[in-house]
């Protein structure tokens, strides 16, 4: 049975992980630019899903769709796909492929179909059982899950609230494929911990095991949480790591809004993190969300004030609220920005002091991923 993987830019890391998982079960996912063969697999997010719906519905083969959008909207996706993988795919996708090959794909746990509805998942992926990649390289995924429940975020709804970690020796083994070690994790400084009570001793053991690599930690494609930034944590990063930037999320300059978002930190935590980064000669790259439905004028003004504060010695990354399906804020419309906020953000952008998109997030997504559907 020929199994293909539809090439989509944002899903390259998912492809690397699922290729390795399927390879271990005797299936080699063949990258393609259009659906063909016996089966074609897709991984969709909520921005590119509308652009691929017609292609999937008219595909001349069996289609399997997974990813964040499919997990959040399984029955919507099942209306145009043959099978929908709900949640993590390392165990579910090979099991589904075996069932399709045997002609027995009636009810597979973790799979939804138009006729059968959703068969609930019966497992949580045990990370040490699967390599992060094999033939096709991806980033080093070291952790999954998040104990926090930010109202706009899909991560804990897909991977759960309990953190799971890949062992140090397996990370080090996979890292031999790279000179630079970069990680996928919801919160880099939470490695080896429950995500709330940090275990920096385990973070240091990870660094020591990667002594042959240049380590980039707490920067793209992952970040850290502001309340996790401490003298001890930054001493570790500046001692062992090559990055001189640290990426973390502030999201708002209003404590009232942070509480409504269930962020689990305060504005004071963000300000302390900025001070610590400055003291350790690290450039803070700080995420903000504007246009939040729970914002009021004074909240928006407080966020703009904090953005300006970050811009003095760091790099704010500002983006407009996107209501993601499967989250408590799904279906909520972004709040229009005040004219003075639009003007101030534009001036900061023209001066090269901020990055991001606060007008049309979809336009920015496709501009940055021009081959997203290739």
Secondary structure, DSSP 8 states (H G I E B T S, - for coil): --EEEE--GGGHHHHHHHHHHHHTTT---EEESS--SSEEEEE--TTTHHHHHHHHHT-SSEEEEESHHHHHSHHHHHTTSSEEE-S--TTHHHHHHHHHHHT--S--TTEEETTTEEE-------GGGS-S-SSS---EE-EE--S---TT-SHHHHH-SS-EE--HHHHHHHHTT-SEEEEE-S-GGGTTS-SSS--HHHHHHHHHHTTTSEEE-SSTT--EEGGG--HHHHHHHHHH----EEEEEEE-S-HHHHHHTT-S--HHHHHHHHHHHHHTT-EEEEEEEES-TT--HHHHHHHHHHHHHHHHHSEEEEEE----TTSTTTT-------HHHHHHHHHHHHTTSEEEESS-HHHHHHHHTTTTT-
